[in-house]
Amino acid sequence: MTNLVMVMPYKAYIRKAQAEGFRIYAIWDPAEAERLFGAQADEYLRDVEALADGFRLVDFADHGAYRDAIRTAVRETDADHVWHVGSEESMMLAYEVADELGKAVNSPQSVALLNDKLEMRTLLCDKGISAVRFAIAEHWSDVAGLLADFTLPVVVKPTTLSASRGIYLLNDPADLPAWGETLEAYQYDGPVLVEEYLRGPEFSVETLTVRGEHHVIGVTRKLLGPLPYFVERGHLFGTPATAETSQVAALAVELLDAVGYQCGPAHTEIILTADGPRIVESQARLGGDKIPDIISIAKGFDIKQAMFGALAGRAPRLSQVQSIGHIAYLSFASGVLRSVSGIEEVRGLDFVHTLNFPFSVGDVLPETVSSKTRHGFVILTGSEDAAQALARADRVRELIKVEVVAPDIQSVARRHHN
């Protein structure tokens, strides 16, 4: 068995890591768990502790304590590696300490070049890869002074926030203060990017890297919701490869080579414009939004377990596509939930794998402005093609009937945070 100190390993990762020959010492932050899992955070952490071979809680925002927690875990377990493939916000410090201890799976520089939107965009510009016009503002209030060099609309985004938070299509400079308030609500006060608005179908490339060799697991088609927010309405995996998707996959591999990525998963988002594919962003982790689950449906391939095989030096053994895997997100009018119907009928459909509607009567359905404020999802299969999968998702949306009312400021409504 190989000893692995892992920062914020999800429950689904731990048994898969153990099956690949790793002992897992888990480090988690209760505040991060609450952000991700809301009222279920304490129970989730108890489950992690029960599954892991070692467990420690620490405040990721307390950098001194966070560093000490990693160092102590490495010392106590004689760990071979330190790994973090969770949320990007706490990833860099883990890689810096791992590098300092000689336990890094990837260099801090390679991870920064993938995760930080400005670092990645600057590298691509310097290397002449996937040219995209951009500018950097030290604060959102400085954006207006940069717009003369662009044609509106432009995309504005914080350089480090994840989960689509704060990404906005700016059509009018008068909208900047409202966008600034959104960033402040996320407690973000850092630099922001201004980028040309790329038009075209959007994809993500799911890869596993083993000893510097990048294996393309597949290309996911992304379905965007309404602008000005860049929140996906769904993802499709398993559609036949085309010349265009081959271009998209090749560009993702070129990025991973350029940053010197050596091991593990990466999730690279690309838009296929009229001038060819252009990279939007990338992360040194598995794709979110249940993409590993629709890969499993489409190919029978467990990418979560395979990433630990990659860490052990084993290349993924890929299978052929068997069907279409599709996750479709639910979106309703915002307000206080008065009633919902159709949930059990949907769950009874033979093509539905999972239905998630995490609200009860009295809860507030928020406006969908990020991946954390969606109204649930359905994971389903299309045995014939993507069109069938999309039609089935439409059927699910038609079956679920939701009634909401405007919030009454005199009442107290429970707000769901997952």
KOLSE-161006 format. One record per residue (C-alpha): residue in three letters; chain; x, y, z. Coordinates in steps of 0.25 Angstrom, whole numbers, plus 5000, padded with zeros to 4 digits. Layout:
<pts>
PT, ALA, A, X, Y, Z
...
</pts>
This chain:
<pts>
PT, MET, A, 5000, 5000, 5000
PT, THR, A, 5004, 5014, 4997
PT, ASN, A, 5002, 5025, 5007
PT, LEU, A, 4995, 5037, 5001
PT, VAL, A, 4992, 5050, 5008
PT, MET, A, 4980, 5056, 5001
PT, VAL, A, 4973, 5070, 5003
PT, MET, A, 4958, 5070, 5003
PT, PRO, A, 4956, 5056, 4997
PT, TYR, A, 4941, 5054, 4994
PT, LYS, A, 4935, 5041, 4999
PT, ALA, A, 4934, 5035, 4985
PT, TYR, A, 4949, 5036, 4984
PT, ILE, A, 4953, 5029, 4997
PT, ARG, A, 4949, 5015, 4994
PT, LYS, A, 4954, 5016, 4979
PT, ALA, A, 4967, 5020, 4984
PT, GLN, A, 4968, 5009, 4994
PT, ALA, A, 4964, 4999, 4983
PT, GLU, A, 4976, 5004, 4975
PT, GLY, A, 4986, 5002, 4986
PT, PHE, A, 4986, 5015, 4994
PT, ARG, A, 4984, 5018, 5009
PT, ILE, A, 4977, 5031, 5010
PT, TYR, A, 4980, 5042, 5020
PT, ALA, A, 4969, 5052, 5018
PT, ILE, A, 4970, 5067, 5021
PT, TRP, A, 4957, 5075, 5021
PT, ASP, A, 4952, 5089, 5025
PT, PRO, A, 4938, 5089, 5032
PT, ALA, A, 4935, 5103, 5025
PT, GLU, A, 4938, 5097, 5011
PT, ALA, A, 4929, 5085, 5014
PT, GLU, A, 4918, 5094, 5018
PT, ARG, A, 4920, 5102, 5005
PT, LEU, A, 4919, 5090, 4997
PT, PHE, A, 4909, 5081, 5005
PT, GLY, A, 4901, 5091, 5013
PT, ALA, A, 4893, 5085, 5025
PT, GLN, A, 4899, 5071, 5022
PT, ALA, A, 4913, 5076, 5024
PT, ASP, A, 4915, 5070, 5038
PT, GLU, A, 4910, 5056, 5034
PT, TYR, A, 4918, 5057, 5021
PT, LEU, A, 4931, 5059, 5029
PT, ARG, A, 4927, 5048, 5039
PT, ASP, A, 4926, 5039, 5027
PT, VAL, A, 4939, 5043, 5021
PT, GLU, A, 4946, 5041, 5035
PT, ALA, A, 4940, 5027, 5035
PT, LEU, A, 4945, 5023, 5021
PT, ALA, A, 4959, 5029, 5022
PT, ASP, A, 4971, 5023, 5028
PT, GLY, A, 4974, 5036, 5035
PT, PHE, A, 4966, 5049, 5037
PT, ARG, A, 4969, 5064, 5041
PT, LEU, A, 4961, 5077, 5041
PT, VAL, A, 4967, 5090, 5038
PT, ASP, A, 4963, 5104, 5034
PT, PHE, A, 4969, 5105, 5019
PT, ALA, A, 4968, 5121, 5021
PT, ASP, A, 4978, 5120, 5032
PT, HIS, A, 4990, 5117, 5024
PT, GLY, A, 5000, 5114, 5035
PT, ALA, A, 4991, 5104, 5041
PT, TYR, A, 4988, 5098, 5027
PT, ARG, A, 5003, 5097, 5024
PT, ASP, A, 5005, 5090, 5038
PT, ALA, A, 4994, 5080, 5036
PT, ILE, A, 5000, 5075, 5023
PT, ARG, A, 5014, 5075, 5028
PT, THR, A, 5009, 5067, 5041
PT, ALA, A, 5001, 5057, 5032
PT, VAL, A, 5013, 5054, 5023
PT, ARG, A, 5022, 5052, 5035
PT, GLU, A, 5012, 5043, 5043
PT, THR, A, 5009, 5035, 5031
PT, ASP, A, 5022, 5035, 5024
PT, ALA, A, 5014, 5039, 5011
PT, ASP, A, 5019, 5036, 4997
PT, HIS, A, 5010, 5047, 4991
PT, VAL, A, 5002, 5060, 4995
PT, TRP, A, 4990, 5061, 4985
PT, HIS, A, 4979, 5072, 4984
PT, VAL, A, 4968, 5070, 4973
PT, GLY, A, 4957, 5077, 4980
PT, SER, A, 4953, 5092, 4980
PT, GLU, A, 4963, 5101, 4973
PT, GLU, A, 4963, 5112, 4984
PT, SER, A, 4971, 5103, 4994
PT, MET, A, 4979, 5095, 4983
PT, MET, A, 4992, 5104, 4981
PT, LEU, A, 4996, 5104, 4996
PT, ALA, A, 4995, 5089, 4996
PT, TYR, A, 5004, 5088, 4984
PT, GLU, A, 5014, 5098, 4990
PT, VAL, A, 5016, 5090, 5003
PT, ALA, A, 5016, 5077, 4995
PT, ASP, A, 5027, 5082, 4986
PT, GLU, A, 5035, 5087, 4998
PT, LEU, A, 5034, 5073, 5004
PT, GLY, A, 5038, 5066, 4991
PT, LYS, A, 5024, 5060, 4991
PT, ALA, A, 5017, 5067, 4979
PT, VAL, A, 5010, 5060, 4968
PT, ASN, A, 5011, 5072, 4960
PT, SER, A, 5019, 5085, 4961
PT, PRO, A, 5012, 5097, 4967
PT, GLN, A, 5015, 5105, 4954
PT, SER, A, 5008, 5095, 4945
PT, VAL, A, 4996, 5095, 4954
PT, ALA, A, 4995, 5110, 4955
PT, LEU, A, 4996, 5111, 4940
PT, LEU, A, 4984, 5102, 4938
PT, ASN, A, 4975, 5107, 4950
PT, ASP, A, 4978, 5122, 4949
PT, LYS, A, 4971, 5129, 4938
PT, LEU, A, 4981, 5140, 4936
PT, GLU, A, 4993, 5131, 4937
PT, MET, A, 4987, 5122, 4927
PT, ARG, A, 4983, 5133, 4917
PT, THR, A, 4997, 5139, 4918
PT, LEU, A, 5004, 5126, 4916
PT, LEU, A, 4996, 5123, 4903
PT, CYS, A, 4998, 5137, 4898
PT, ASP, A, 5013, 5136, 4900
PT, LYS, A, 5014, 5122, 4893
PT, GLY, A, 5004, 5127, 4882
PT, ILE, A, 4994, 5116, 4885
PT, SER, A, 4979, 5118, 4884
PT, ALA, A, 4980, 5133, 4883
PT, VAL, A, 4969, 5141, 4890
PT, ARG, A, 4969, 5156, 4892
PT, PHE, A, 4969, 5160, 4907
PT, ALA, A, 4973, 5170, 4917
PT, ILE, A, 4974, 5170, 4932
PT, ALA, A, 4969, 5180, 4942
PT, GLU, A, 4973, 5180, 4957
PT, HIS, A, 4959, 5182, 4961
PT, TRP, A, 4945, 5181, 4955
PT, SER, A, 4944, 5197, 4956
PT, ASP, A, 4956, 5198, 4946
PT, VAL, A, 4949, 5190, 4935
PT, ALA, A, 4942, 5202, 4929
PT, GLY, A, 4955, 5208, 4925
PT, LEU, A, 4959, 5196, 4917
PT, LEU, A, 4947, 5194, 4908
PT, ALA, A, 4951, 5204, 4897
PT, ASP, A, 4960, 5193, 4892
PT, PHE, A, 4949, 5183, 4891
PT, THR, A, 4936, 5181, 4883
PT, LEU, A, 4924, 5179, 4892
PT, PRO, A, 4920, 5170, 4898
PT, VAL, A, 4932, 5165, 4905
PT, VAL, A, 4933, 5154, 4916
PT, VAL, A, 4938, 5158, 4929
PT, LYS, A, 4942, 5148, 4940
PT, PRO, A, 4950, 5147, 4953
PT, THR, A, 4963, 5141, 4951
PT, THR, A, 4962, 5130, 4962
PT, LEU, A, 4947, 5127, 4966
PT, SER, A, 4941, 5114, 4962
PT, ALA, A, 4928, 5108, 4958
PT, SER, A, 4924, 5119, 4948
PT, ARG, A, 4923, 5129, 4960
PT, GLY, A, 4925, 5144, 4955
PT, ILE, A, 4926, 5141, 4940
PT, TYR, A, 4918, 5151, 4932
PT, LEU, A, 4915, 5155, 4918
PT, LEU, A, 4916, 5170, 4919
PT, ASN, A, 4907, 5177, 4908
PT, ASP, A, 4907, 5191, 4915
PT, PRO, A, 4917, 5198, 4924
PT, ALA, A, 4906, 5203, 4932
PT, ASP, A, 4904, 5188, 4937
PT, LEU, A, 4918, 5188, 4943
PT, PRO, A, 4914, 5193, 4957
PT, ALA, A, 4903, 5182, 4958
PT, TRP, A, 4914, 5172, 4954
PT, GLY, A, 4923, 5178, 4965
PT, GLU, A, 4913, 5175, 4975
PT, THR, A, 4912, 5161, 4971
PT, LEU, A, 4927, 5159, 4973
PT, GLU, A, 4926, 5166, 4986
PT, ALA, A, 4916, 5156, 4990
PT, TYR, A, 4926, 5145, 4987
PT, GLN, A, 4936, 5152, 4996
PT, TYR, A, 4945, 5154, 4983
PT, ASP, A, 4953, 5167, 4982
PT, GLY, A, 4964, 5162, 4973
PT, PRO, A, 4968, 5164, 4958
PT, VAL, A, 4958, 5161, 4947
PT, LEU, A, 4960, 5158, 4933
PT, VAL, A, 4953, 5165, 4921
PT, GLU, A, 4953, 5155, 4909
PT, GLU, A, 4947, 5156, 4895
PT, TYR, A, 4934, 5148, 4894
PT, LEU, A, 4936, 5135, 4887
PT, ARG, A, 4924, 5130, 4879
PT, GLY, A, 4922, 5115, 4875
PT, PRO, A, 4919, 5101, 4881
PT, GLU, A, 4926, 5099, 4895
PT, PHE, A, 4932, 5086, 4899
PT, SER, A, 4941, 5081, 4911
PT, VAL, A, 4952, 5071, 4909
PT, GLU, A, 4954, 5061, 4920
PT, THR, A, 4968, 5055, 4921
PT, LEU, A, 4976, 5047, 4930
PT, THR, A, 4991, 5049, 4930
PT, VAL, A, 5001, 5038, 4934
PT, ARG, A, 5016, 5041, 4935
PT, GLY, A, 5014, 5053, 4926
PT, GLU, A, 5006, 5045, 4915
PT, HIS, A, 4992, 5051, 4913
PT, HIS, A, 4981, 5041, 4911
PT, VAL, A, 4968, 5047, 4905
PT, ILE, A, 4956, 5040, 4912
PT, GLY, A, 4946, 5048, 4903
PT, VAL, A, 4940, 5061, 4899
PT, THR, A, 4928, 5066, 4906
PT, ARG, A, 4918, 5075, 4899
PT, LYS, A, 4913, 5087, 4908
PT, LEU, A, 4900, 5093, 4907
PT, LEU, A, 4899, 5107, 4912
PT, GLY, A, 4887, 5113, 4920
PT, PRO, A, 4883, 5128, 4917
PT, LEU, A, 4893, 5139, 4917
PT, PRO, A, 4898, 5148, 4923
PT, TYR, A, 4902, 5137, 4932
PT, PHE, A, 4911, 5125, 4927
PT, VAL, A, 4904, 5114, 4935
PT, GLU, A, 4903, 5101, 4928
PT, ARG, A, 4889, 5095, 4925
PT, GLY, A, 4894, 5081, 4923
PT, HIS, A, 4905, 5073, 4918
PT, LEU, A, 4906, 5061, 4907
PT, PHE, A, 4916, 5051, 4907
PT, GLY, A, 4918, 5039, 4897
PT, THR, A, 4914, 5046, 4884
PT, PRO, A, 4922, 5041, 4872
PT, ALA, A, 4936, 5047, 4869
PT, THR, A, 4937, 5057, 4858
PT, ALA, A, 4948, 5065, 4851
PT, GLU, A, 4944, 5077, 4860
PT, THR, A, 4944, 5069, 4873
PT, SER, A, 4958, 5063, 4870
PT, GLN, A, 4963, 5078, 4868
PT, VAL, A, 4957, 5081, 4881
PT, ALA, A, 4964, 5069, 4888
PT, ALA, A, 4977, 5072, 4882
PT, LEU, A, 4977, 5086, 4887
PT, ALA, A, 4975, 5082, 4901
PT, VAL, A, 4987, 5072, 4900
PT, GLU, A, 4995, 5084, 4895
PT, LEU, A, 4991, 5092, 4907
PT, LEU, A, 4995, 5081, 4917
PT, ASP, A, 5009, 5080, 4910
PT, ALA, A, 5011, 5095, 4910
PT, VAL, A, 5009, 5095, 4925
PT, GLY, A, 5017, 5083, 4928
PT, TYR, A, 5006, 5075, 4935
PT, GLN, A, 5011, 5061, 4939
PT, CYS, A, 5000, 5053, 4946
PT, GLY, A, 4985, 5053, 4949
PT, PRO, A, 4972, 5058, 4943
PT, ALA, A, 4969, 5071, 4936
PT, HIS, A, 4957, 5077, 4931
PT, THR, A, 4959, 5087, 4919
PT, GLU, A, 4948, 5096, 4914
PT, ILE, A, 4948, 5100, 4899
PT, ILE, A, 4939, 5107, 4889
PT, LEU, A, 4940, 5104, 4874
PT, THR, A, 4939, 5117, 4868
PT, ALA, A, 4939, 5120, 4853
PT, ASP, A, 4954, 5122, 4854
PT, GLY, A, 4956, 5109, 4860
PT, PRO, A, 4956, 5104, 4875
PT, ARG, A, 4960, 5114, 4886
PT, ILE, A, 4963, 5110, 4901
PT, VAL, A, 4953, 5116, 4911
PT, GLU, A, 4960, 5111, 4924
PT, SER, A, 4965, 5098, 4930
PT, GLN, A, 4966, 5092, 4944
PT, ALA, A, 4975, 5081, 4950
PT, ARG, A, 4964, 5072, 4954
PT, LEU, A, 4952, 5064, 4949
PT, GLY, A, 4941, 5071, 4942
PT, GLY, A, 4930, 5076, 4952
PT, ASP, A, 4915, 5075, 4949
PT, LYS, A, 4915, 5060, 4950
PT, ILE, A, 4923, 5058, 4937
PT, PRO, A, 4929, 5046, 4943
PT, ASP, A, 4916, 5040, 4945
PT, ILE, A, 4911, 5042, 4930
PT, ILE, A, 4925, 5037, 4925
PT, SER, A, 4922, 5024, 4933
PT, ILE, A, 4908, 5023, 4927
PT, ALA, A, 4913, 5025, 4913
PT, LYS, A, 4926, 5017, 4913
PT, GLY, A, 4925, 5008, 4926
PT, PHE, A, 4938, 5015, 4930
PT, ASP, A, 4941, 5019, 4944
PT, ILE, A, 4949, 5032, 4943
PT, LYS, A, 4949, 5034, 4958
PT, GLN, A, 4956, 5021, 4961
PT, ALA, A, 4965, 5022, 4948
PT, MET, A, 4971, 5035, 4953
PT, PHE, A, 4977, 5027, 4965
PT, GLY, A, 4982, 5017, 4955
PT, ALA, A, 4989, 5029, 4948
PT, LEU, A, 4995, 5033, 4961
PT, ALA, A, 5000, 5019, 4962
PT, GLY, A, 5006, 5020, 4948
PT, ARG, A, 4996, 5011, 4941
PT, ALA, A, 4990, 5017, 4928
PT, PRO, A, 4975, 5016, 4927
PT, ARG, A, 4969, 5005, 4919
PT, LEU, A, 4958, 5011, 4911
PT, SER, A, 4945, 5005, 4906
PT, GLN, A, 4937, 5008, 4894
PT, VAL, A, 4924, 5017, 4895
PT, GLN, A, 4912, 5009, 4899
PT, SER, A, 4901, 5020, 4899
PT, ILE, A, 4900, 5035, 4902
PT, GLY, A, 4901, 5040, 4916
PT, HIS, A, 4894, 5053, 4919
PT, ILE, A, 4892, 5062, 4931
PT, ALA, A, 4881, 5072, 4930
PT, TYR, A, 4879, 5083, 4940
PT, LEU, A, 4866, 5088, 4945
PT, SER, A, 4862, 5103, 4945
PT, PHE, A, 4849, 5109, 4950
PT, ALA, A, 4845, 5122, 4953
PT, SER, A, 4851, 5127, 4966
PT, GLY, A, 4843, 5129, 4979
PT, VAL, A, 4837, 5122, 4991
PT, LEU, A, 4833, 5107, 4987
PT, ARG, A, 4818, 5105, 4989
PT, SER, A, 4817, 5092, 4982
PT, VAL, A, 4824, 5082, 4973
PT, SER, A, 4819, 5069, 4965
PT, GLY, A, 4824, 5059, 4956
PT, ILE, A, 4836, 5055, 4964
PT, GLU, A, 4832, 5041, 4966
PT, GLU, A, 4827, 5039, 4951
PT, VAL, A, 4841, 5044, 4946
PT, ARG, A, 4848, 5034, 4955
PT, GLY, A, 4840, 5023, 4950
PT, LEU, A, 4845, 5025, 4935
PT, ASP, A, 4854, 5014, 4930
PT, PHE, A, 4864, 5024, 4924
PT, VAL, A, 4866, 5032, 4937
PT, HIS, A, 4878, 5028, 4946
PT, THR, A, 4877, 5040, 4956
PT, LEU, A, 4868, 5051, 4959
PT, ASN, A, 4872, 5062, 4969
PT, PHE, A, 4862, 5072, 4974
PT, PRO, A, 4868, 5077, 4987
PT, PHE, A, 4856, 5086, 4991
PT, SER, A, 4844, 5085, 5000
PT, VAL, A, 4831, 5093, 5001
PT, GLY, A, 4835, 5106, 5008
PT, ASP, A, 4849, 5107, 5002
PT, VAL, A, 4854, 5118, 4993
PT, LEU, A, 4858, 5114, 4979
PT, PRO, A, 4869, 5125, 4976
PT, GLU, A, 4872, 5131, 4963
PT, THR, A, 4882, 5123, 4955
PT, VAL, A, 4894, 5131, 4954
PT, SER, A, 4905, 5120, 4957
PT, SER, A, 4906, 5105, 4957
PT, LYS, A, 4903, 5105, 4972
PT, THR, A, 4889, 5112, 4970
PT, ARG, A, 4883, 5102, 4960
PT, HIS, A, 4870, 5095, 4964
PT, GLY, A, 4874, 5081, 4963
PT, PHE, A, 4877, 5071, 4951
PT, VAL, A, 4874, 5058, 4944
PT, ILE, A, 4884, 5048, 4939
PT, LEU, A, 4879, 5040, 4928
PT, THR, A, 4883, 5032, 4916
PT, GLY, A, 4881, 5032, 4901
PT, SER, A, 4882, 5019, 4895
PT, GLU, A, 4881, 5024, 4881
PT, ASP, A, 4888, 5037, 4880
PT, ALA, A, 4889, 5051, 4886
PT, ALA, A, 4876, 5056, 4880
PT, GLN, A, 4869, 5045, 4888
PT, ALA, A, 4876, 5049, 4901
PT, LEU, A, 4872, 5063, 4899
PT, ALA, A, 4857, 5059, 4896
PT, ARG, A, 4857, 5051, 4908
PT, ALA, A, 4862, 5063, 4917
PT, ASP, A, 4851, 5071, 4911
PT, ARG, A, 4841, 5061, 4915
PT, VAL, A, 4846, 5061, 4929
PT, ARG, A, 4845, 5076, 4930
PT, GLU, A, 4831, 5076, 4925
PT, LEU, A, 4827, 5065, 4935
PT, ILE, A, 4832, 5073, 4947
PT, LYS, A, 4822, 5084, 4951
PT, VAL, A, 4827, 5095, 4961
PT, GLU, A, 4818, 5106, 4967
PT, VAL, A, 4826, 5117, 4974
PT, VAL, A, 4821, 5130, 4980
PT, ALA, A, 4829, 5143, 4982
PT, PRO, A, 4836, 5143, 4996
PT, ASP, A, 4828, 5150, 5007
PT, ILE, A, 4838, 5159, 5015
PT, GLN, A, 4829, 5156, 5027
PT, SER, A, 4831, 5141, 5026
PT, VAL, A, 4844, 5133, 5029
PT, ALA, A, 4847, 5124, 5017
PT, ARG, A, 4858, 5113, 5018
PT, ARG, A, 4868, 5116, 5007
PT, HIS, A, 4876, 5104, 5001
PT, HIS, A, 4891, 5106, 5000
PT, ASN, A, 4896, 5093, 4993
</pts>
